[in-house]
Structure formats: C-alpha cells, structure tokens
Amino acid sequence: MTEEERRIASLRAELSDRAAENREIRREILRALRYIENGDIGSAQTLLHRLSLSVDEK
C-alpha cells in the first residue's frame, strides 16, 4: 500500500467515524424534539446539555 493509499484509507475511516457521530447527534436532537412535543422541556434541556458536553469533548 502506497502512502497515498494509506492516506485515502485514513480519510475514509475518519469520514465514516464522523458520519456515525453525526447520525447519533441527529438521533439525540430528534429525541429532544419529541420531549418538547410532549411538553417535557426539562428532559429536553437535560438531553441537549449532555449532548453539547459530549460534542465539546470531541
């Protein structure tokens, strides 16, 4: 495997990881929206706060 092929493989792996993270973030946001729709603003705030902390870590 050439250096260029290794770099491409590395970038593909990073892209895959980021796509998975984005899917998880979208799921959590939709979950928070369901809480809001059900009138549970406190749970939505807690969930979004935890989500913001986890995103800040990355």
C-alpha positions as CSV (number, residue, x, y, z in Angstrom):
1,M,0.0,0.0,0.0
2,T,1.4,3.3,-1.0
3,E,1.5,6.4,1.2
4,E,-1.3,7.9,-0.9
5,E,-3.5,4.8,-0.5
6,R,-2.8,4.8,3.3
7,R,-3.8,8.5,3.5
8,I,-7.0,7.8,1.5
9,A,-7.9,4.8,3.8
10,S,-7.3,7.0,6.8
11,L,-9.5,9.8,5.5
12,R,-12.3,7.3,4.6
13,A,-12.1,5.9,8.1
14,E,-12.3,9.4,9.6
15,L,-15.2,10.3,7.4
16,S,-17.0,7.1,8.4
17,D,-16.5,7.9,12.1
18,R,-17.8,11.5,11.7
19,A,-20.8,10.2,9.8
20,A,-21.6,7.9,12.7
21,E,-21.2,10.7,15.2
22,N,-23.5,12.9,13.1
23,R,-26.2,10.2,13.0
24,E,-26.0,9.9,16.8
25,I,-26.3,13.6,17.2
26,R,-29.3,13.8,14.9
27,R,-31.0,10.9,16.8
28,E,-30.5,12.8,20.1
29,I,-31.8,16.0,18.7
30,L,-34.9,14.2,17.4
31,R,-35.3,12.6,20.8
32,A,-35.2,16.1,22.4
33,L,-37.8,17.4,20.0
34,R,-40.1,14.5,21.0
35,Y,-39.7,15.5,24.6
36,I,-40.6,19.1,23.7
37,E,-43.6,17.9,21.7
38,N,-44.8,16.0,24.8
39,G,-44.3,19.1,27.0
40,D,-41.3,17.7,28.8
41,I,-39.0,20.7,28.4
42,G,-36.8,19.8,31.3
43,S,-35.8,16.5,29.9
44,A,-35.1,18.1,26.5
45,Q,-32.9,20.6,28.1
46,T,-31.0,18.0,30.1
47,L,-30.6,15.8,27.0
48,L,-29.3,18.8,24.9
49,H,-27.0,19.9,27.6
50,R,-25.4,16.4,27.8
51,L,-25.2,16.4,24.0
52,S,-23.4,19.7,24.0
53,L,-20.9,18.4,26.6
54,S,-20.2,15.3,24.5
55,V,-19.7,17.4,21.4
56,D,-17.4,19.8,23.2
57,E,-15.2,16.8,24.2
58,K,-14.6,15.9,20.6
